[in-house]
Amino acid sequence: MGVEVTCPTDCAECVSVYSYDCASCRDTNKYLYNGKCYTTCPSGSFRTTDSSRTRICQSCHSNCDTCDGAGNTRCLTCATNKIK
């Protein structure tokens, strides 16, 4: 068993009592990505919603550094060493 931790204030709830990773964001205008809440999605990801309509960031395709959606045709900039 791990040590129980306090969920960060940005989180509505955490993945577990042993994790600092958010399962959802307290502010419903923020985006959940890799267990953290963001006002805007980090570079290398794009805004979308999951099946429960929660705002999330999803990683871009591996061919993209930046993108505006899923798939290798939605790159805004190509990944290093990738040809557009």
Secondary structure, DSSP 8 states (H G I E B T S, - for coil): --------TTEEEES-TT---EEEESSTTSEEETTEEESS--TTEEEEE-TT--EEEEE--TTEEEESSSSTT-EEEE-TT---
